[in-house]
Amino acid sequence: MKIKHPLLMKLGGLLSTAAVRTWMGALDSQAVFEDPRTDPSHPLCTQQRIYLFWHEYILFPFYLRGHCNLAMLLSRHTDAEILSYAAHHMGFDFVRGSTQRGGTRAIRELRRKSEGKHLTITPDGPRGPRRQLAPGAIYLASRLQTPIILLGFGYDRPYRFKRAWDQFAIPRFGSRARAIISGDIHVPPNLDRAGIEQWRETIETQLNQLTNQAETWAESGRRHPNQQPLRKQTAPLPSRRAA
């Protein structure tokens, strides 16, 4: 039975927030950055960026990078209603919609948000196919001339919802969580349809490579020579405007 009453959805958002903070806060979260200044919590991260990661790992940045001037794209499906309340409590702005199904309005709203916020998109959401990148993020990066950052995430042998389209991942309590983060990727301006598709394939391949590397690292238990702990951002950062 789906929850539809607004008060129950708000309560669900509060309970979800508490559960995410408790569960994800118990993880050993480490990251490797190609450039630490691309972390939205870094004091030198002054340029707006578009952060891409696969939908199945949404809990990782959801816990760690609230209050970082991030606007998250969330589905219009009722399944995402509770998540939108939780996103608010975790310190995210958000846009409801999709970049691939009737997404003109969502893309227009994301362009507006990008004037003062970073954007974060799960480019295989909201309904998949799993780990296949939709072209909307490439279109936005090309039109806005905003660099893309790819976030490859992995947990140590997580629980997975096998029947979900994305095989949504829940880390084991107190286990390892790992992230490998790219540097700025600059998409050429005003790409045509063929150019968008070429870049879509390139970015999809790179994001899958980073995700596979992060998953292998998490499962191995090995220490990476350049790893650094990921700390939860707790205080809101000052608003930033694009130069």
N, C-alpha and C positions, 0 to 999 in steps of 0.2 A: 504494500500500500504506500503510495507516494504522499508526502507531506505537502499540503497546499495552503494551510491556514497561515497568514502572515506572522501571527504571534509565535506559532510553533516553528516557523522558519527562523525567526530572530533568536529564539531559544536554541535552536539547532546550531545557529552560527556561534553563539556564546559557548556552547558545549564543545563544538568542534575546535574552537580557538584554544580552549583549556586543554583538550586532548592533544592537539598538535604541540603546544608548548611543553607539555610534560614529556611526551614520547620523543620528540625530536631533540629536546634539550638534553637527553641522556646519551646522545650519540657522540662518538669521537669523530668530529668533522674536520677534515684537512683538505687543503686545496693547493694546486699549482697554477700560478698565473703566468701567462706569457708576458703580461705587463700589469703589475698590481694597480696601476692608476686607472685601469678599466673597471675596478670594483666600485659599484655605486656608493659604497660607504667610505671610500678613500677621499681624503680632503682635496686631492688634486684631480679628482674625477669631475671636471667642470663642464665637459661637453656632453650633450644629450646623446644617448646610444639606444640601440634596439637589441635586447637580450633574448636569445632563442635557446630553448631546451625542450626536450620531449615531454609530452603531457604526463607520462607515467611517473615522472620524478618531481612533480609540482610541489610536493611537501618540503623538499630540500630548500629552495630559495624562499618559499612561503614563510618558513620559520625564521630564516636567517636575515633576510633583507627587506623586512618591513621598515617603514619610516626612512626610506632612502629615495624619496621622490620618484617612485615607480608607479606607472599606470599599467595595470594588467588587463589583458583581453580575456574576458570570460564569456562563455556561451550564453545564449538566450534561453536555453532549455531550462525547464523547471528544476532539473537535477543540479544546476549551478546556482540556484537561488540561495541556498544555505551557504555555499562557498563565497558568494558576494558579501554576505553579512560577516563571515569570518575574515575575508580580505580587509574589510573596513576595520575590524578590531585589531588585525595584525599590522595595520599601518600602510595599506596599499590603496591607491586610487584604482579605479577600474572602468572599463568600457564593456558593455554587453553587446555581443554579436559575434560574427565570424568573418574571417578574411576570405572565405572560399564559397560560402553559400549565402547569396543575397547580402554581400558584405559591404556594399557601397557606403551605407550609413556608418558602419563600424570603422571603416578606413577613414572616412571624413572626420569622425570623432577622435580617432587616434592621431591624425595629423594636427588637430587642435591641441590635444594633450601634449604633443611633442614640443610645443613651444616653451614649456617650462618643466617637463618631466621626461625621464627615461621611459621607454616602452618595454614591456616584457610580453612575449607571445610564445605560446606552445604551438608550433606551426603544423603539428599533425592533428590538433584538436579542431572542433570538439568531438568528432566522431571517427577520426582516422581517415585512411588506413594508418596503422601504427608505424611510426618512424618514417613516414613519407611526408616531405615538406610541401605544404601548400604555397602557391606563388605570392600570396598577399604580402608577406613580410619582405620579399624581394622588391615588389612594386613600391612599398613604402620607403625602403632604404634608398631606392633609386630616385624617387620623387623628392624626398626630404633631404637627400644627401647626408643622411645620418649613418654612422658606421654601425655594423653588426658585430655583436659579441656572441660567440657560441659557448654554451655551458654544457660540458659533458659530465653527467652525474653517474654515480654508482654506489650501491650498498653491498655489504657482505652478505650474500645469500639471503636476499629479502623474501618476505612472504609476497606472493603475487595473486591477484584476482584473475585466474586463468580464463574465466568466461567474459571478462571485460575486454573491450576492443583494444585497449592499450596495455593489457596485463599490468594494471596499476600496481606499483611497488610500495610495500610497507616495510621499512627496515626493522630488523629484529632489535628489541629493546637493548640499548647499551652497546650496539655493534658499531662497525666502522662505516662512515659515509665519506665519499671522496668526490672531489670536483677537479676537472681540468678545464681551464678557461683560456680561450683564444685571445689574441690581440685584436685590434681594430681591423675589420674587413670592410674595405671601401668598395661599394657597388657603383659602377658608372652611372652618370645621370641620364634620365630620359630613355631608359631601355625600351625597346619595342618588345613585342610578344616573344619573338625568338630569343632575344637577349635575356629576357626574364627567365625563360625556360632553361637556358644554358646555365645561368647563375643559380637557379633553383636546384638543378642537379648537382652543381659544385658544392653548394652550401649543405645540401642534404648529405652528401658523401662525407664532408668534413665533420658534420655534427655526429654522424654515426661512428666515425673513427674515434672522436673524442669520448663519446659515450662508452664505446667498447673498451677503450684504454682505462677509463675511470672505473668501470666494472671489474676489469681484471686487477687493477691496483687494489680496490677495496677487498676483493676476495683473497688476494695474495697475503695481505698483512705486512707486506714489505714497506720499508720507509723510503720515500722519494727524497733525493738530495735537496730538492727545492721546495719541499712542502712547507706549508704554514697553516697554523690553526685558523679556522673560521669562527669568528666571534659574532654573536647575535647583535644586530643593531637595535638599541633600545630607545635612544632619544631621537626625536625627529631632527633631520638635517634641515638647514636653511634652504628655502626654495632657490632654484637656479634657473636662469634664463639662458637660452642659446645665444652665443655671441653673434 
